[in-house]
Amino acid sequence: MMEWLQLLLPAWIMGSLLVFLTAPLGCLMLWRRMSFFADTMAHGTLLGVAIAGALSLPLWTGVTLIALLLVAILWVLHDPRLPNDALLALCSATLLCSGLLFIQHLPSLRPELLSYLFGDLLTISWADLPIFAGVIIFALIVLYKSWQAQIQIAIDPDMAVSEGISAKWQRLIFMLLLALFTVLALRAVGSLLMGALLVIPALTARLLANSPKQMVLWAFAIAQVGVTVGLWSSAGLNTSTGLTIVLTMAILFAVIFAVQKFKKLS
């Protein structure tokens, strides 16, 4: 029993800490209709992993570099003539294909490809936790200071700009926070499932909440249940932690949606 706790406890603490970012960022992403951005950022992590592997650097170095590069590219490409979702689709496909192609030519990375794609939260150790906790606290402080401005822009960008809020600056802050999230979440759910970790709790919370504050709190609770049940279930069922966490959240969404539909019909 103690061996299980030694393996699962640091992973559960890391997942629980990550939820503090998952809930508010996921809600902001829905309000700002930027769900595709998380997937684009997530797909870029594979290229970051490949670059770090080729240069014998820590994985987080390559992932951070690509995340910042993607933010810079989207900043430069921002143009009223080019729809955001189309730009994100272009970047997403390009980064994913580049990453997979690069990894194919790096034999040392191939055995760990599945963990990069779907995550392996169980590799988190006690020594990793202080670093992760420090980064998450820093991100939360930045998010707290810009929270009201972010909400105002999500509700009515024109009104927010008329009140002196810089839409471009807040957009950059939001993208950088999402970039930071992708670096942290790579170990938890992998590059292919980061978007789900952000979107599903926020989407489920939208069914239950009557205000922005309630939505964030519900998203936090749902994400926490998903991480806890998914992690411990994956250990018992011998399944991938990332896949099990996301499927647990998806089941929660399906159950809540079905219950609400049934109440309306009755």
N, C-alpha and C positions, 0 to 999 in steps of 0.2 A: 504493500500500500504506500509506503514511504517513497519507494522508487517512482511510482506513478505521480505522486505529488511533486517530487523533485523535477519531473519532466513537464508536467502539465501546469503547475502553478505559475512559473515565469511567463509561459505562453498566454495563460488566462489574464494575468496582470497586464501584459503588453496589449492584448486585444481590448481589455477594458479601458485602458488609457487612450487607445486609438479612437474609441467611441466618442470621446470628448470632442474630437475633431470631426468625426464622421457625421454626427447629427447636425451641427450648425452649417457645415460646408455643404452637406447634401440638401438641406432646405434652401440655402441660398442658390444652389445650382438649379433647383426646380423653379424658384421664383424668377431667376434671371434667364431661364430656358437655355441653360448651357450644359445639358446632360452629355452631349457629344464630346464636350471638352475633356471630361474625365476619361473617357475611353481613348481619346487621342493621346492624352498624356500617358495613360497606362501602356498603350502599345509602344510608345517611345522608349519605355524602360528596357525593352528587350535589346534595342540598339545600344543603350547605355551599358547594359550588362556585357554585351559583346565587346564594346570598346574597352571597358575596364579589364576584361579577360585578355584581350590582345596586348594591352600595355602593362599587364601584371599589376593593376591598381586595385584598391578596394572597390567592391561593387557599387557602394553608395556614391563613389566619386564619379563614375561613368553615368549613373542614373541621374545624379544631380546636374551634371553637365548637359545632358540631353534635355532634361526638364527645363532648364533655364534657356537653352537654345530654342526650344519650341515656343516658349513664352515670347522670346525676342522675334521669332519668325512671324507669329500670329500678330504681334504688335505692329510689325512692318507691313504685313499683308492686309491689315484692317482697312477696308475700303467700302463705301456705301454701295458700289456696284457689285461687290462679291458677297453673296450670302454667307453668313457665318457657318451654317451647317455644312455647306458645300466645301468651304475651306477646311473645316475640321475633318471631313471625310477624306479629302485629298491628303492632308498631313497624316491622318491615322493609317491609311493604306500604305503610304510611302514609308513611314517609320516601321510599321510591322513587317513589311516585306524586306526592308533593309536589315532589320534585326535578325530575322530568321535566316536570310542569306548569309549574313556575317557569321552567325553561329554555326551554320553548316560547314564552314571552313575553319572552325576552331574545335577540333576533336575533344579537347579537354573540357569544353562546356556542354557537350552533347548529353553526357549522363545526367546532368542536373537540369536539363531543359524543362522537364515537367514541373520542377519546383519553382522555376522562374515564371512559368505560365500560370500555375495554380496555387503557388505559395506553399510554405511549410512553416507554420507558426511554431511548431515544436522545436525548431532549431534555435529559438530565442533562449538565451542563458541569463542567469542573474546578473552577470557583468554587463549585459547589453541594456538592462532596464534603466539605470541612471541616465545614460545618454539619450535614450528614447524619451524618457520623462522630461528631461531638460528641453529638448526640441519641441515637444508637444506644448509645454508650458509657454515657451516663447511664442509659438504660433497662436495660442489662445489669447495671449496678451495683445498681439497685433490685431487679432479678430475682434476682441472686445473693444479696442479703441476705434475701430472703423465700422462697428456693427450697425449703428444707426444710419450712417451714410450709405452702407451697403443695402439696407432695407429700403431706404428712400429711393435709391436708384432702381431697385427691383420693382417698386410699386409704380413710380412715375418719374422716369429719367428727366423729362423736361422740367418738371417742378423742382427736382433735386438740383439741377444745374442752375435754375433761376435763384435758388437759395444759396448759391456759392459753393456747392459741392462739385469737385472735379470728377466727372464721370470717367475720364481716361485714367486718372490716378487710382481711383477705386477699382477699376477693372484690372489694372496691373497688380494691385495688392491681392485681389481675389485670385488671379491666375497664379501668382507666386505662392499663395497659400495652398492651392491645389497641387502645384508642383512639389511643394514640401510634403504634402500628404502622400503623393505617389511614391516618394523615396521611402517613407515610413511603411507604407502598406505593401510594398513589394514582398517583404518577408511574410506578411500575414496571409494575403489571398492571391498573390501573383499578379502578373501584368494583365491577364485577360479578365479578371474578376473585380478589379478596383472600382470600376463604374458601378457595378452591382452593389458593392458595399456602401457607396454613397447614395445611390438612387432608391434602392428598395426600402430602407427604413423611412426616408423622407416621403416616399410615395404612400407608404402605409399610414404614416402619421397624418397625411393629408385627409385620409378618410375619417379620422377621429378628432381632429383639432378644429377649433373655432377661432383661433388667433395665431399670429406668428410665434408667440411665446409657447403656446400649447403645442404647436407643431414641432418645435425644436425639442421640447421635453418628451413628447411621444416618440419622436425619432430616436432620441437617446435611449429610452426604455426598450424600444423594439430592437435596436442595434445591440444593446447589452444582452438581451435575451438570446438573440441570434448567435452572438459570439460565445456566450456561456454554453448554451445547449449544443451548438454546432461543434465546439471544441471537445467537450467531454463525450459527445456522441461519436465523434470521429475516432477517439481513442478506443472506445468500446467496440465499434464496428470495423476498426482498422481501415478507415477510408481517409481520403485527402482532407486536411483541415479546412483549406480554403473552399473547396467544393461543398463540404458539409455545412459550413457557416452560411454560405450564400443560399443553399437550398433550404436551410432552416428559416431564414428571413423570407424567402419566397413562399414557404408554406404558411407563415404567419400572415403575410399579405392575402393569400388566397382564402384563409379561414375568416379573417376580419371582413373581407369583401363579400364573401358568401353569406355571413351572418347578417350583414347590413342589408343585402339584397333580399334575404328571406324575411327580415322584419318589415321591409317596405311592401312586399307582396302580401304579407299576412295582415 
